[in-house]
């Protein structure tokens, strides 16, 4: 079982530490041993496995990985880079800041397109 890390630590984990954690998490949730440059979808991960990977990152570092991160390059290294960049970003300013839209929501057409991409990727794996 993977140990929980204090995500309130002063220094974020390195991209290498995040990569190793994600590789171990993939092995734990899917029983698949992959390397940092293996495509997650090409390796046989299912949407349920990706959901578990997202939940594992959220539990460990309080980071939400948007599904779009798994597409594109979609390797463990690219996901780790996203998590590292998120954890390394300066904290949001307090006070008079403009609201930021929820980029996960998107338009109905964007959500439909994303669902179709997921279905196509899952279909290729099966």
VENKABEL-V451558 format. One line per field, one symbol per residue. ss: DSSP state (H for helix, E for strand, C for the rest). phi: phi as a letter, one per 20 degrees, with the letter a starting at -180 (. if undefined). burial: 1 if it has 24 or more other ideal C-beta (glycine too) atoms within 12 Angstrom, else 0. A space follows every 50 residues. Layout:
ss=???
phi=???
burial=???
This chain:
ss=CCCCCCCCCCCCCCHHHHHHHHHHHHHHHHCCCCCCCCECCCCCCCHHHH HHHHHHHHHHHCCCCCHHHHCCCCEHHHHHHHHHHHHHCCCCCCCCCCCC CCCCCCCHHHHHHHHHHHHHHHHHHC
phi=.efedfeeffdfffgfffgfffffffffecmdecdfdffffffofeffff fffffffffeclceefgfffenflegfffffffffffefffffeoedffd fffffmefffffffgfffffffffff
burial=00001000000110100110111111101101010101111010111011 01110110011010111111100111111111110110000000000000 00000000000001000100100000
